[in-house]
Amino acid sequence: MQLLPIVEILANAETAVERARWLLTVPDVVVYRDFDPIRLLLQERRFLLGVEYLRMRHAVLHATRGADGLLPGHLAGALDDLRAVMLRLSRSAPDASDRAQSDA
C-alpha cells in the first residue's frame, strides 16, 4: 500500500514528541484508512503509548453512539485520558520524550 504523504511525515518522525504531535493532529479519516501501516510504524519505533492511543482512536471511530449522538462514557473517558497523556508528551522536550518512550 502506498503511504499518504501525511503518513510519510510520521514515518520520518525521529522522536516520541514528534510522533505524539502527529497523532494528536492527524485527521480521523487517515487513522481509519491507514490504521495498520500507522500501527506498524509505531510498533517498529517501540512507541507503545502511541499504539495504544491509535487503537483507542480507531475503536472510537467504530463505536456505536447513544441516542444523544455521544460516545459511551467509558470510551469517551478513556480517549480523553490518553489524549491528555499524549498532549503532555507533545509539549515535552525531545530528549525527555525519548526517555518517556522507552518507559512506556
N, C-alpha and C positions, 0 to 999 in steps of 0.2 A: 504494500500500500504506500502510495506517495504521501509524505507528510505535508500538511499545510504549512505555509511559511510561519504562521503563529506557533505551531508545534516545534518547528526548527529553532525558534527562539529558546524554548525550553531545553531542547537538545544541546544547545550551546551555552546554557547557563552553567557557571562554574562554581557557584556557592549555593548553600541552602537558602540564603537570603534572597538571591535572585529567583530561585525556584519557588519560594513562598510567595514572592511578589507576583510571579507569573500565575500561580494557582489562584490567587485572590482576584485576579483581573480577567482571566480568560473567560470568554462567553460560554454559557451553558451548552450551546449547540456544538462547540468544539469538544467539550467534555463528553457529550453524548456520541458524537461522530467518531472521535479518536480515543475513546476510553482505553482500549487495550494498548495501543502504542505509547500513550502517555504513561500508563501504569508501568509498562516495561522500562521506559526511560527512568522513571523514579526509582524502581527497584534496582536497576543496574547501578544507580548512583547511591544506593542504600539510604534514600530519603524516605524512611518508613512513615514519618509523620505526614509527608506529602501523599503517600499511597493511601493512608487512612482518610485524609481529607478528600482526596479524589473519589474514593469509594463512597464516602458519605454524600458528596455532591451528586454522584451518579445514582445512588439509591433514591435521593430526593426527587430527581427527575422522573423516576418511575413510580413514585408513591401516589396512592390514591388520596385525594383531598377530601376533607369533610364537606358537609352540606354548606358550610360557610366559605368554602374555597381554600381553606388553610390546611397546611400540613398537620398531621397528628403531632401533638405536643412533644412526644419523646423524640421524634425526628427533628423537629424544629430546634429543640433544645440541644440535641447532640451536634447539629450543624453549627449552631451559634457558638457552642463551646469550642469546637475545633477551629472555627473561623477566628475566634479570639486568640487562640494559641498561634495560629499562622500569622495573624496580624502582629503579635508581639515579636515573633521571629523576623518578620519582614522589616521591622523597624530596628533590628539589632545590627551591630557591626558585623561585617562579613567574617572576620576571624572568630567571633563568638558563635556565629551560626554554624561554622564547621564543627565546633565542639558540640553544639546542641544536636546537630545532625547525627553525630556518632553516638550520642547518648540516647537518641530516640529509639 
